Amino acid sequence: MAKNQFRKNVVTPIGVLSYPWITQGKPDNRFGTPKYKTNIVISGAAAADFMTQLEAIKQDAFEYLKVDNPGLTIDKLRWPVEPAKDADGNEVMGSYLIKTKANAFFRNADGTESPNEIIVVDAEKNRMHGVEVWSGSKGKVAIQIGAIVTNIYSGLVFRLSGVQVTDLVTGGGTDLFNKEDGFVADETMTEKESVVADEDQIVHF
């Protein structure tokens, strides 16, 4: 009988999203395989409690992996969690950066591919469709944690399952600025539309 895969489902406390690519149909295509992804920075007492939870899962993952890898030590296990840093590159005490990602497509047994739909909801758990979520938005991230040992990576994998947005930051172009007193262009100088800059799954939030 095949060994069951290691899987744990967690939801982060509310934090600040950075570099989110979570709009359905618009994955990050810049580095090979298209992926949905987001980082989240968490801090405070909620972050400390969540890190305690993650440490327990890391121990469970180690016990799972060492059955087939007896030479493995827990200090060799890597994971996509690191201390958060400020704009000057200094570590922020009690804050953590968590990185999550998921392939934009599933490969089926027959070789075809099916799109991976990342669940994105608002504060009241209403599904959001086509909404651009930008860095600085606040929310929670649902993660499915796996554990692997390969020639290039041994440790925990944080697969993005969904995002709950509690405070939305979105926009670009003219949304980068506030209105000010001063020069106002006439109709011959303006565009009619604002320029916008380019830029088995159950989730319980």
C-alpha positions as CSV (number, residue, x, y, z in Angstrom):
1,M,0.0,0.0,0.0
2,A,1.3,3.4,-0.9
3,K,2.3,5.6,1.9
4,N,0.0,8.5,2.6
5,Q,1.4,12.0,1.9
6,F,2.1,14.4,4.7
7,R,-0.6,17.1,4.7
8,K,-1.6,19.7,7.3
9,N,-4.0,22.6,6.7
10,V,-3.5,25.9,8.5
11,V,-4.8,29.4,8.2
12,T,-2.5,32.3,9.2
13,P,-3.6,35.1,11.4
14,I,-4.4,38.5,9.7
15,G,-1.2,40.0,8.2
16,V,0.0,42.2,5.4
17,L,0.1,40.6,1.9
18,S,3.2,41.3,-0.3
19,Y,3.6,40.6,-4.0
20,P,0.3,38.7,-4.3
21,W,-0.5,37.0,-7.6
22,I,-3.9,35.5,-6.7
23,T,-6.3,36.9,-9.4
24,Q,-7.9,33.9,-11.1
25,G,-6.5,33.5,-14.6
26,K,-3.6,35.8,-13.9
27,P,-0.8,33.7,-12.4
28,D,2.9,34.8,-12.3
29,N,4.4,33.6,-15.6
30,R,7.8,35.2,-15.2
31,F,9.8,32.2,-13.9
32,G,8.8,29.1,-15.9
33,T,5.8,27.2,-14.5
34,P,2.9,29.7,-14.0
35,K,2.1,30.0,-10.3
36,Y,-0.3,31.7,-7.9
37,K,1.6,33.1,-4.9
38,T,1.6,35.5,-2.1
39,N,3.8,36.4,0.8
40,I,2.3,37.4,4.1
41,V,3.9,39.3,7.1
42,I,2.4,38.5,10.5
43,S,3.3,40.0,13.8
44,G,2.4,40.3,17.5
45,A,0.9,37.7,19.8
46,A,-1.1,36.0,17.0
47,A,2.1,35.5,15.0
48,A,3.8,33.9,18.1
49,D,0.9,31.5,18.5
50,F,1.0,30.6,14.8
51,M,4.7,30.0,14.9
52,T,4.2,27.6,17.8
53,Q,1.7,25.8,15.7
54,L,4.1,25.6,12.8
55,E,6.9,24.4,15.0
56,A,4.7,21.5,16.1
57,I,3.9,20.7,12.4
58,K,7.6,20.8,11.6
59,Q,8.2,18.2,14.3
60,D,5.5,16.0,12.9
61,A,6.9,16.4,9.4
62,F,10.3,15.3,10.6
63,E,8.9,12.2,12.2
64,Y,7.1,11.4,8.9
65,L,10.2,12.0,6.7
66,K,12.8,10.2,8.9
67,V,11.0,6.9,8.4
68,D,12.3,6.7,4.9
69,N,15.3,9.0,5.5
70,P,17.0,7.7,8.8
71,G,20.0,10.0,8.4
72,L,17.8,13.1,8.3
73,T,18.0,15.6,11.2
74,I,15.4,18.2,12.0
75,D,17.9,21.1,11.7
76,K,18.3,20.2,8.0
77,L,14.6,20.7,7.3
78,R,13.9,23.9,5.4
79,W,10.7,25.9,5.2
80,P,9.4,29.1,3.6
81,V,9.4,31.1,6.8
82,E,11.9,33.8,7.8
83,P,12.1,36.8,10.1
84,A,10.4,39.9,8.5
85,K,12.7,42.8,7.8
86,D,12.2,46.5,7.6
87,A,13.0,48.8,4.7
88,D,16.6,49.0,5.9
89,G,17.0,45.2,5.9
90,N,16.9,44.9,9.7
91,E,14.9,42.0,11.3
92,V,11.7,43.1,13.0
93,M,11.3,41.4,16.4
94,G,8.2,39.2,16.6
95,S,7.4,39.5,12.8
96,Y,7.6,36.7,10.3
97,L,7.5,36.5,6.5
98,I,5.7,33.5,5.2
99,K,5.9,32.5,1.5
100,T,3.2,30.5,-0.3
101,K,2.7,29.4,-3.8
102,A,0.7,26.9,-6.0
103,N,0.9,25.8,-9.6
104,A,-1.7,27.5,-11.7
105,F,-2.6,24.1,-13.3
106,F,-3.0,20.5,-12.2
107,R,-1.7,17.7,-14.4
108,N,-4.3,15.0,-14.9
109,A,-3.5,11.3,-15.2
110,D,-4.2,11.5,-19.0
111,G,-1.6,14.2,-19.4
112,T,-4.1,17.1,-19.8
113,E,-4.1,20.1,-17.5
114,S,-6.9,21.6,-15.4
115,P,-6.8,25.1,-13.9
116,N,-6.1,25.4,-10.2
117,E,-8.7,27.8,-8.7
118,I,-7.4,29.7,-5.7
119,I,-10.2,30.6,-3.3
120,V,-10.3,34.4,-2.6
121,V,-13.0,35.7,-0.3
122,D,-13.8,39.0,1.4
123,A,-14.1,39.6,5.2
124,E,-17.6,38.0,5.2
125,K,-16.4,35.0,3.2
126,N,-18.1,36.1,-0.1
127,R,-16.2,34.8,-3.1
128,M,-14.2,37.5,-5.0
129,H,-13.8,37.2,-8.8
130,G,-11.4,39.3,-11.0
131,V,-10.4,41.6,-8.1
132,E,-6.8,42.8,-8.3
133,V,-5.3,42.4,-4.8
134,W,-2.2,44.5,-4.4
135,S,0.7,44.6,-1.9
136,G,-0.4,46.2,1.4
137,S,-3.7,44.5,1.4
138,K,-4.5,42.7,4.7
139,G,-5.9,39.3,5.2
140,K,-5.4,35.6,6.1
141,V,-3.8,32.9,3.9
142,A,-4.9,29.3,3.9
143,I,-2.0,26.9,3.4
144,Q,-1.7,23.2,2.8
145,I,1.6,22.1,4.2
146,G,3.5,19.2,2.6
147,A,6.8,17.5,3.4
148,I,9.4,16.2,1.0
149,V,13.0,15.1,0.7
150,T,14.7,15.5,-2.7
151,N,18.2,16.1,-4.0
152,I,17.6,19.9,-4.0
153,Y,15.2,20.5,-1.2
154,S,14.3,18.7,2.1
155,G,11.6,20.3,4.2
156,L,8.2,21.7,4.3
157,V,6.3,23.0,1.3
158,F,3.6,25.7,1.8
159,R,1.0,25.4,-0.9
160,L,-1.4,28.3,-1.3
161,S,-5.0,27.2,-1.0
162,G,-6.9,30.5,-0.5
163,V,-6.9,34.1,0.7
164,Q,-9.4,36.0,2.8
165,V,-9.0,39.7,2.2
166,T,-10.0,41.9,5.2
167,D,-8.6,45.2,3.9
168,L,-8.2,45.6,0.1
169,V,-5.5,47.7,-1.6
170,T,-5.9,47.8,-5.3
171,G,-5.4,50.1,-8.3
172,G,-2.6,51.8,-10.2
173,G,-2.0,54.7,-12.5
174,T,-3.9,57.6,-11.3
175,D,-4.7,55.7,-8.1
176,L,-1.1,56.3,-7.1
177,F,-1.8,59.9,-6.2
178,N,-4.2,62.0,-4.1
179,K,-6.1,65.0,-5.6
180,E,-4.3,68.3,-5.0
181,D,-5.0,72.0,-5.6
182,G,-3.4,73.2,-8.9
183,F,-3.4,72.7,-12.6
184,V,-6.5,70.9,-14.1
185,A,-6.3,69.6,-17.7
186,D,-9.1,70.4,-20.1
187,E,-11.0,67.7,-22.0
188,T,-8.6,67.8,-24.9
189,M,-5.7,66.8,-22.7
190,T,-7.3,63.9,-20.8
191,E,-8.1,60.3,-21.5
192,K,-11.6,59.0,-20.8
193,E,-10.3,56.1,-18.8
194,S,-7.7,56.0,-16.0
195,V,-4.4,54.5,-16.9
196,V,-3.8,51.3,-14.8
197,A,-0.3,50.0,-14.3
198,D,0.5,46.5,-15.4
199,E,1.4,44.8,-12.8
200,D,-9.4,18.5,-3.2
201,Q,-9.7,21.9,-1.6
202,I,-11.8,23.1,1.4
203,V,-10.8,26.2,3.1
204,H,-12.2,27.2,6.5
205,F,-11.4,30.9,7.3
